Amino acid sequence: MQSQNPLIADFVKLANSAAGTFAGMTREARETARERAREVFGGMDFVTREEFDAVKAMAAKAREQADDLAARVAALEAKGTSPEAR
């Protein structure tokens, strides 16, 4: 059986209102934090994993080609035909 005491009923209404207000404030704070994070991270230039892997593969290929060319130059210099002598 519910109490008919108006003081208790007012207290219950106040507690319910406070809980609703607190929930609204929490929701608003969460949305504000998300918006701030979007602003901060949105201005940064991030690359996708696919772009990173593609550039990494290109760099590895260029490194291999540079090593091959260095070996060819060393072999030519060992034979006595340097590029400056031409």
Biopython code that builds the backbone (N, CA, C, O; Angstrom):
import numpy as np
from Bio.PDB.StructureBuilder import StructureBuilder

atoms = [
    (1, "MET", "N", (0.831, -1.175, 0.000)),
    (1, "MET", "CA", (0.000, 0.000, 0.000)),
    (1, "MET", "C", (0.875, 1.237, 0.000)),
    (1, "MET", "O", (1.821, 1.326, 0.783)),
    (2, "GLN", "N", (0.577, 2.187, -0.859)),
    (2, "GLN", "CA", (1.375, 3.387, -0.989)),
    (2, "GLN", "C", (1.052, 4.370, 0.125)),
    (2, "GLN", "O", (-0.065, 4.428, 0.640)),
    (3, "SER", "N", (2.063, 5.130, 0.470)),
    (3, "SER", "CA", (1.891, 6.137, 1.515)),
    (3, "SER", "C", (1.219, 7.365, 0.922)),
    (3, "SER", "O", (1.488, 7.733, -0.222)),
    (4, "GLN", "N", (0.366, 7.986, 1.678)),
    (4, "GLN", "CA", (-0.334, 9.177, 1.217)),
    (4, "GLN", "C", (0.323, 10.448, 1.755)),
    (4, "GLN", "O", (-0.243, 11.537, 1.666)),
    (5, "ASN", "N", (1.511, 10.293, 2.308)),
    (5, "ASN", "CA", (2.223, 11.426, 2.876)),
    (5, "ASN", "C", (2.720, 12.318, 1.742)),
    (5, "ASN", "O", (3.508, 11.860, 0.914)),
    (6, "PRO", "N", (2.280, 13.589, 1.678)),
    (6, "PRO", "CA", (2.704, 14.472, 0.590)),
    (6, "PRO", "C", (4.195, 14.786, 0.628)),
    (6, "PRO", "O", (4.791, 15.049, -0.416)),
    (7, "LEU", "N", (4.800, 14.766, 1.791)),
    (7, "LEU", "CA", (6.228, 15.028, 1.891)),
    (7, "LEU", "C", (7.025, 13.929, 1.179)),
    (7, "LEU", "O", (7.977, 14.217, 0.454)),
    (8, "ILE", "N", (6.634, 12.681, 1.390)),
    (8, "ILE", "CA", (7.315, 11.563, 0.736)),
    (8, "ILE", "C", (7.051, 11.598, -0.765)),
    (8, "ILE", "O", (7.960, 11.344, -1.555)),
    (9, "ALA", "N", (5.827, 11.909, -1.167)),
    (9, "ALA", "CA", (5.496, 11.984, -2.590)),
    (9, "ALA", "C", (6.306, 13.084, -3.278)),
    (9, "ALA", "O", (6.782, 12.899, -4.398)),
    (10, "ASP", "N", (6.460, 14.222, -2.612)),
    (10, "ASP", "CA", (7.272, 15.304, -3.176)),
    (10, "ASP", "C", (8.737, 14.903, -3.280)),
    (10, "ASP", "O", (9.414, 15.224, -4.256)),
    (11, "PHE", "N", (9.218, 14.194, -2.256)),
    (11, "PHE", "CA", (10.609, 13.736, -2.289)),
    (11, "PHE", "C", (10.840, 12.754, -3.435)),
    (11, "PHE", "O", (11.870, 12.819, -4.106)),
    (12, "VAL", "N", (9.898, 11.850, -3.663)),
    (12, "VAL", "CA", (10.005, 10.882, -4.751)),
    (12, "VAL", "C", (9.994, 11.604, -6.097)),
    (12, "VAL", "O", (10.767, 11.257, -6.991)),
    (13, "LYS", "N", (9.126, 12.603, -6.249)),
    (13, "LYS", "CA", (9.090, 13.385, -7.494)),
    (13, "LYS", "C", (10.413, 14.113, -7.708)),
    (13, "LYS", "O", (10.928, 14.157, -8.825)),
    (14, "LEU", "N", (10.957, 14.680, -6.644)),
    (14, "LEU", "CA", (12.231, 15.384, -6.731)),
    (14, "LEU", "C", (13.356, 14.432, -7.127)),
    (14, "LEU", "O", (14.193, 14.765, -7.966)),
    (15, "ALA", "N", (13.370, 13.250, -6.522)),
    (15, "ALA", "CA", (14.401, 12.263, -6.853)),
    (15, "ALA", "C", (14.279, 11.812, -8.305)),
    (15, "ALA", "O", (15.292, 11.662, -8.989)),
    (16, "ASN", "N", (13.064, 11.596, -8.783)),
    (16, "ASN", "CA", (12.867, 11.200, -10.187)),
    (16, "ASN", "C", (13.312, 12.308, -11.134)),
    (16, "ASN", "O", (13.934, 12.041, -12.162)),
    (17, "SER", "N", (12.994, 13.539, -10.788)),
    (17, "SER", "CA", (13.414, 14.664, -11.627)),
    (17, "SER", "C", (14.929, 14.790, -11.643)),
    (17, "SER", "O", (15.523, 15.037, -12.693)),
    (18, "ALA", "N", (15.554, 14.622, -10.493)),
    (18, "ALA", "CA", (17.014, 14.707, -10.418)),
    (18, "ALA", "C", (17.659, 13.600, -11.242)),
    (18, "ALA", "O", (18.654, 13.835, -11.928)),
    (19, "ALA", "N", (17.099, 12.395, -11.178)),
    (19, "ALA", "CA", (17.655, 11.284, -11.958)),
    (19, "ALA", "C", (17.518, 11.558, -13.452)),
    (19, "ALA", "O", (18.444, 11.286, -14.217)),
    (20, "GLY", "N", (16.384, 12.088, -13.872)),
    (20, "GLY", "CA", (16.196, 12.428, -15.282)),
    (20, "GLY", "C", (17.144, 13.517, -15.739)),
    (20, "GLY", "O", (17.702, 13.451, -16.834)),
    (21, "THR", "N", (17.323, 14.524, -14.889)),
    (21, "THR", "CA", (18.246, 15.616, -15.214)),
    (21, "THR", "C", (19.676, 15.098, -15.310)),
    (21, "THR", "O", (20.415, 15.471, -16.221)),
    (22, "PHE", "N", (20.065, 14.239, -14.373)),
    (22, "PHE", "CA", (21.410, 13.679, -14.389)),
    (22, "PHE", "C", (21.643, 12.838, -15.643)),
    (22, "PHE", "O", (22.715, 12.900, -16.245)),
    (23, "ALA", "N", (20.645, 12.059, -16.032)),
    (23, "ALA", "CA", (20.769, 11.239, -17.241)),
    (23, "ALA", "C", (20.909, 12.132, -18.472)),
    (23, "ALA", "O", (21.695, 11.831, -19.371)),
    (24, "GLY", "N", (20.155, 13.223, -18.515)),
    (24, "GLY", "CA", (20.261, 14.157, -19.638)),
    (24, "GLY", "C", (21.620, 14.833, -19.686)),
    (24, "GLY", "O", (22.195, 15.015, -20.760)),
    (25, "MET", "N", (22.131, 15.205, -18.519)),
    (25, "MET", "CA", (23.454, 15.829, -18.471)),
    (25, "MET", "C", (24.533, 14.853, -18.925)),
    (25, "MET", "O", (25.470, 15.236, -19.626)),
    (26, "THR", "N", (24.400, 13.599, -18.528)),
    (26, "THR", "CA", (25.366, 12.578, -18.941)),
    (26, "THR", "C", (25.350, 12.400, -20.447)),
    (26, "THR", "O", (26.400, 12.329, -21.085)),
    (27, "ARG", "N", (24.153, 12.327, -21.011)),
    (27, "ARG", "CA", (24.004, 12.168, -22.455)),
    (27, "ARG", "C", (24.598, 13.374, -23.190)),
    (27, "ARG", "O", (25.288, 13.210, -24.196)),
    (28, "GLU", "N", (24.334, 14.565, -22.698)),
    (28, "GLU", "CA", (24.849, 15.775, -23.328)),
    (28, "GLU", "C", (26.369, 15.846, -23.233)),
    (28, "GLU", "O", (27.035, 16.248, -24.187)),
    (29, "ALA", "N", (26.920, 15.456, -22.078)),
    (29, "ALA", "CA", (28.383, 15.456, -21.915)),
    (29, "ALA", "C", (29.029, 14.461, -22.869)),
    (29, "ALA", "O", (30.079, 14.749, -23.444)),
    (30, "ARG", "N", (28.414, 13.295, -23.044)),
    (30, "ARG", "CA", (28.944, 12.282, -23.953)),
    (30, "ARG", "C", (28.951, 12.806, -25.388)),
    (30, "ARG", "O", (29.936, 12.640, -26.108)),
    (31, "GLU", "N", (27.864, 13.430, -25.797)),
    (31, "GLU", "CA", (27.784, 13.963, -27.160)),
    (31, "GLU", "C", (28.793, 15.094, -27.369)),
    (31, "GLU", "O", (29.399, 15.196, -28.436)),
    (32, "THR", "N", (28.971, 15.931, -26.367)),
    (32, "THR", "CA", (29.946, 17.016, -26.463)),
    (32, "THR", "C", (31.360, 16.454, -26.589)),
    (32, "THR", "O", (32.160, 16.948, -27.383)),
    (33, "ALA", "N", (31.662, 15.429, -25.810)),
    (33, "ALA", "CA", (32.990, 14.811, -25.883)),
    (33, "ALA", "C", (33.219, 14.184, -27.256)),
    (33, "ALA", "O", (34.309, 14.302, -27.815)),
    (34, "ARG", "N", (32.212, 13.525, -27.799)),
    (34, "ARG", "CA", (32.349, 12.937, -29.136)),
    (34, "ARG", "C", (32.577, 14.011, -30.193)),
    (34, "ARG", "O", (33.396, 13.837, -31.095)),
    (35, "GLU", "N", (31.853, 15.118, -30.081)),
    (35, "GLU", "CA", (32.005, 16.202, -31.056)),
    (35, "GLU", "C", (33.400, 16.805, -30.965)),
    (35, "GLU", "O", (34.017, 17.094, -31.990)),
    (36, "ARG", "N", (33.901, 16.997, -29.756)),
    (36, "ARG", "CA", (35.259, 17.534, -29.582)),
    (36, "ARG", "C", (36.297, 16.580, -30.173)),
    (36, "ARG", "O", (37.251, 17.015, -30.819)),
    (37, "ALA", "N", (36.107, 15.286, -29.948)),
    (37, "ALA", "CA", (37.044, 14.298, -30.496)),
    (37, "ALA", "C", (37.020, 14.330, -32.018)),
    (37, "ALA", "O", (38.067, 14.239, -32.659)),
    (38, "ARG", "N", (35.822, 14.460, -32.602)),
    (38, "ARG", "CA", (35.739, 14.562, -34.071)),
    (38, "ARG", "C", (36.468, 15.792, -34.575)),
    (38, "ARG", "O", (37.142, 15.738, -35.604)),
    (39, "GLU", "N", (36.338, 16.907, -33.855)),
    (39, "GLU", "CA", (37.029, 18.136, -34.261)),
    (39, "GLU", "C", (38.537, 17.973, -34.186)),
    (39, "GLU", "O", (39.258, 18.392, -35.091)),
    (40, "VAL", "N", (39.016, 17.359, -33.101)),
    (40, "VAL", "CA", (40.454, 17.200, -32.914)),
    (40, "VAL", "C", (41.037, 16.241, -33.938)),
    (40, "VAL", "O", (42.018, 16.558, -34.611)),
    (41, "PHE", "N", (40.427, 15.064, -34.051)),
    (41, "PHE", "CA", (40.976, 14.046, -34.942)),
    (41, "PHE", "C", (40.603, 14.274, -36.390)),
    (41, "PHE", "O", (41.267, 13.748, -37.283)),
    (42, "GLY", "N", (39.563, 15.039, -36.649)),
    (42, "GLY", "CA", (39.149, 15.303, -38.022)),
    (42, "GLY", "C", (40.144, 16.168, -38.770)),
    (42, "GLY", "O", (40.251, 16.077, -39.993)),
    (43, "GLY", "N", (40.869, 17.002, -38.052)),
    (43, "GLY", "CA", (41.847, 17.883, -38.682)),
    (43, "GLY", "C", (43.172, 17.204, -38.975)),
    (43, "GLY", "O", (44.007, 17.751, -39.696)),
    (44, "MET", "N", (43.370, 16.020, -38.422)),
    (44, "MET", "CA", (44.631, 15.308, -38.640)),
    (44, "MET", "C", (44.541, 14.468, -39.905)),
    (44, "MET", "O", (43.479, 13.960, -40.264)),
    (45, "ASP", "N", (45.659, 14.338, -40.558)),
    (45, "ASP", "CA", (45.719, 13.552, -41.784)),
    (45, "ASP", "C", (46.178, 12.131, -41.459)),
    (45, "ASP", "O", (47.372, 11.875, -41.304)),
    (46, "PHE", "N", (45.240, 11.235, -41.359)),
    (46, "PHE", "CA", (45.553, 9.835, -41.136)),
    (46, "PHE", "C", (45.456, 9.094, -42.460)),
    (46, "PHE", "O", (44.693, 9.484, -43.344)),
    (47, "VAL", "N", (46.226, 8.035, -42.591)),
    (47, "VAL", "CA", (46.152, 7.213, -43.797)),
    (47, "VAL", "C", (45.483, 5.893, -43.453)),
    (47, "VAL", "O", (45.503, 5.443, -42.307)),
    (48, "THR", "N", (44.899, 5.294, -44.456)),
    (48, "THR", "CA", (44.283, 3.990, -44.238)),
    (48, "THR", "C", (45.370, 2.926, -44.230)),
    (48, "THR", "O", (46.492, 3.169, -44.675)),
    (49, "ARG", "N", (45.038, 1.771, -43.732)),
    (49, "ARG", "CA", (45.997, 0.667, -43.683)),
    (49, "ARG", "C", (46.416, 0.266, -45.097)),
    (49, "ARG", "O", (47.579, -0.057, -45.339)),
    (50, "GLU", "N", (45.461, 0.291, -46.023)),
    (50, "GLU", "CA", (45.762, -0.084, -47.407)),
    (50, "GLU", "C", (46.774, 0.886, -48.022)),
    (50, "GLU", "O", (47.698, 0.461, -48.716)),
    (51, "GLU", "N", (46.600, 2.192, -47.770)),
    (51, "GLU", "CA", (47.543, 3.180, -48.306)),
    (51, "GLU", "C", (48.929, 2.971, -47.694)),
    (51, "GLU", "O", (49.938, 3.046, -48.395)),
    (52, "PHE", "N", (48.974, 2.715, -46.411)),
    (52, "PHE", "CA", (50.251, 2.490, -45.742)),
    (52, "PHE", "C", (50.961, 1.275, -46.313)),
    (52, "PHE", "O", (52.159, 1.322, -46.589)),
    (53, "ASP", "N", (50.219, 0.179, -46.491)),
    (53, "ASP", "CA", (50.826, -1.041, -47.038)),
    (53, "ASP", "C", (51.306, -0.835, -48.466)),
    (53, "ASP", "O", (52.342, -1.379, -48.849)),
    (54, "ALA", "N", (50.569, -0.054, -49.269)),
    (54, "ALA", "CA", (50.980, 0.204, -50.646)),
    (54, "ALA", "C", (52.286, 0.999, -50.684)),
    (54, "ALA", "O", (53.184, 0.675, -51.462)),
    (55, "VAL", "N", (52.397, 2.017, -49.864)),
    (55, "VAL", "CA", (53.622, 2.826, -49.833)),
    (55, "VAL", "C", (54.785, 2.010, -49.283)),
    (55, "VAL", "O", (55.921, 2.155, -49.736)),
    (56, "LYS", "N", (54.502, 1.154, -48.310)),
    (56, "LYS", "CA", (55.554, 0.296, -47.758)),
    (56, "LYS", "C", (56.091, -0.654, -48.823)),
    (56, "LYS", "O", (57.299, -0.875, -48.910)),
    (57, "ALA", "N", (55.197, -1.214, -49.632)),
    (57, "ALA", "CA", (55.625, -2.105, -50.718)),
    (57, "ALA", "C", (56.428, -1.342, -51.764)),
    (57, "ALA", "O", (57.421, -1.857, -52.278)),
    (58, "MET", "N", (56.010, -0.127, -52.083)),
    (58, "MET", "CA", (56.745, 0.688, -53.056)),
    (58, "MET", "C", (58.149, 1.000, -52.539)),
    (58, "MET", "O", (59.110, 0.959, -53.307)),
    (59, "ALA", "N", (58.277, 1.310, -51.258)),
    (59, "ALA", "CA", (59.586, 1.615, -50.677)),
    (59, "ALA", "C", (60.481, 0.380, -50.692)),
    (59, "ALA", "O", (61.679, 0.493, -50.952)),
    (60, "ALA", "N", (59.927, -0.782, -50.420)),
    (60, "ALA", "CA", (60.725, -2.011, -50.442)),
    (60, "ALA", "C", (61.215, -2.304, -51.858)),
    (60, "ALA", "O", (62.360, -2.711, -52.053)),
    (61, "LYS", "N", (60.349, -2.097, -52.839)),
    (61, "LYS", "CA", (60.746, -2.326, -54.229)),
    (61, "LYS", "C", (61.837, -1.343, -54.648)),
    (61, "LYS", "O", (62.799, -1.731, -55.311)),
    (62, "ALA", "N", (61.696, -0.086, -54.268)),
    (62, "ALA", "CA", (62.707, 0.921, -54.603)),
    (62, "ALA", "C", (64.038, 0.585, -53.935)),
    (62, "ALA", "O", (65.097, 0.772, -54.534)),
    (63, "ARG", "N", (63.989, 0.091, -52.703)),
    (63, "ARG", "CA", (65.215, -0.289, -52.010)),
    (63, "ARG", "C", (65.904, -1.448, -52.732)),
    (63, "ARG", "O", (67.126, -1.448, -52.877)),
    (64, "GLU", "N", (65.128, -2.430, -53.183)),
    (64, "GLU", "CA", (65.702, -3.558, -53.925)),
    (64, "GLU", "C", (66.342, -3.084, -55.227)),
    (64, "GLU", "O", (67.439, -3.521, -55.576)),
    (65, "GLN", "N", (65.666, -2.198, -55.940)),
    (65, "GLN", "CA", (66.210, -1.682, -57.196)),
    (65, "GLN", "C", (67.493, -0.897, -56.955)),
    (65, "GLN", "O", (68.441, -0.996, -57.734)),
    (66, "ALA", "N", (67.525, -0.116, -55.875)),
    (66, "ALA", "CA", (68.738, 0.648, -55.561)),
    (66, "ALA", "C", (69.892, -0.295, -55.230)),
    (66, "ALA", "O", (71.029, -0.051, -55.635)),
    (67, "ASP", "N", (69.604, -1.372, -54.495)),
    (67, "ASP", "CA", (70.653, -2.344, -54.182)),
    (67, "ASP", "C", (71.158, -3.033, -55.447)),
    (67, "ASP", "O", (72.361, -3.247, -55.594)),
    (68, "ASP", "N", (70.248, -3.386, -56.367)),
    (68, "ASP", "CA", (70.643, -4.010, -57.632)),
    (68, "ASP", "C", (71.513, -3.071, -58.460)),
    (68, "ASP", "O", (72.530, -3.487, -59.016)),
    (69, "LEU", "N", (71.115, -1.808, -58.540)),
    (69, "LEU", "CA", (71.907, -0.832, -59.296)),
    (69, "LEU", "C", (73.285, -0.621, -58.668)),
    (69, "LEU", "O", (74.282, -0.492, -59.379)),
    (70, "ALA", "N", (73.337, -0.587, -57.349)),
    (70, "ALA", "CA", (74.631, -0.432, -56.678)),
    (70, "ALA", "C", (75.534, -1.620, -56.972)),
    (70, "ALA", "O", (76.741, -1.451, -57.146)),
    (71, "ALA", "N", (74.965, -2.817, -57.030)),
    (71, "ALA", "CA", (75.755, -4.007, -57.349)),
    (71, "ALA", "C", (76.250, -3.952, -58.793)),
    (71, "ALA", "O", (77.390, -4.321, -59.076)),
    (72, "ARG", "N", (75.400, -3.494, -59.701)),
    (72, "ARG", "CA", (75.819, -3.383, -61.112)),
    (72, "ARG", "C", (76.928, -2.359, -61.277)),
    (72, "ARG", "O", (77.874, -2.593, -62.029)),
    (73, "VAL", "N", (76.830, -1.230, -60.591)),
    (73, "VAL", "CA", (77.877, -0.203, -60.669)),
    (73, "VAL", "C", (79.180, -0.752, -60.108)),
    (73, "VAL", "O", (80.250, -0.529, -60.675)),
    (74, "ALA", "N", (79.088, -1.469, -58.996)),
    (74, "ALA", "CA", (80.294, -2.043, -58.401)),
    (74, "ALA", "C", (80.933, -3.054, -59.349)),
    (74, "ALA", "O", (82.158, -3.119, -59.448)),
    (75, "ALA", "N", (80.110, -3.846, -60.049)),
    (75, "ALA", "CA", (80.646, -4.823, -61.001)),
    (75, "ALA", "C", (81.299, -4.120, -62.178)),
    (75, "ALA", "O", (82.358, -4.554, -62.633)),
    (76, "LEU", "N", (80.711, -3.061, -62.681)),
    (76, "LEU", "CA", (81.302, -2.309, -63.791)),
    (76, "LEU", "C", (82.616, -1.655, -63.380)),
    (76, "LEU", "O", (83.582, -1.646, -64.143)),
    (77, "GLU", "N", (82.642, -1.110, -62.173)),
    (77, "GLU", "CA", (83.874, -0.480, -61.703)),
    (77, "GLU", "C", (84.977, -1.518, -61.504)),
    (77, "GLU", "O", (86.157, -1.220, -61.687)),
    (78, "ALA", "N", (84.593, -2.721, -61.135)),
    (78, "ALA", "CA", (85.592, -3.791, -60.939)),
    (78, "ALA", "C", (86.183, -4.194, -62.291)),
    (78, "ALA", "O", (87.348, -4.586, -62.351)),
    (79, "LYS", "N", (85.408, -4.108, -63.379)),
    (79, "LYS", "CA", (85.908, -4.456, -64.707)),
    (79, "LYS", "C", (86.801, -3.343, -65.257)),
    (79, "LYS", "O", (87.533, -3.552, -66.224)),
    (80, "GLY", "N", (86.739, -2.178, -64.649)),
    (80, "GLY", "CA", (87.561, -1.076, -65.124)),
    (80, "GLY", "C", (86.812, -0.104, -66.000)),
    (80, "GLY", "O", (87.413, 0.863, -66.467)),
    (81, "THR", "N", (85.561, -0.300, -66.243)),
    (81, "THR", "CA", (84.781, 0.659, -67.038)),
    (81, "THR", "C", (83.922, 1.479, -66.084)),
    (81, "THR", "O", (82.803, 1.095, -65.743)),
    (82, "SER", "N", (84.447, 2.573, -65.675)),
    (82, "SER", "CA", (83.680, 3.441, -64.793)),
    (82, "SER", "C", (82.797, 4.364, -65.631)),
    (82, "SER", "O", (83.135, 4.652, -66.779)),
    (83, "PRO", "N", (81.717, 4.815, -65.106)),
    (83, "PRO", "CA", (80.829, 5.730, -65.852)),
    (83, "PRO", "C", (81.505, 7.043, -66.221)),
    (83, "PRO", "O", (81.101, 7.686, -67.189)),
    (84, "GLU", "N", (82.547, 7.464, -65.458)),
    (84, "GLU", "CA", (83.230, 8.721, -65.768)),
    (84, "GLU", "C", (84.164, 8.563, -66.965)),
    (84, "GLU", "O", (84.489, 9.557, -67.615)),
    (85, "ALA", "N", (84.605, 7.342, -67.277)),
    (85, "ALA", "CA", (85.572, 7.116, -68.359)),
    (85, "ALA", "C", (84.918, 7.151, -69.727)),
    (85, "ALA", "O", (85.630, 7.202, -70.729)),
    (86, "ARG", "N", (83.638, 7.126, -69.814)),
    (86, "ARG", "CA", (82.952, 7.096, -71.108)),
    (86, "ARG", "C", (83.027, 8.374, -71.808)),
    (86, "ARG", "O", (82.496, 8.507, -72.910)),
]
sb = StructureBuilder()
sb.init_structure("model")
sb.init_model(0)
sb.init_chain("A")
sb.init_seg("    ")
for serial, (resi, resn, name, xyz) in enumerate(atoms, 1):
    if name == "N":
        sb.init_residue(resn, " ", resi, " ")
    sb.init_atom(name, np.array(xyz, "f"), 0.0, 1.0, " ", f" {name:<3s}", serial, name[0])
structure = sb.get_structure()
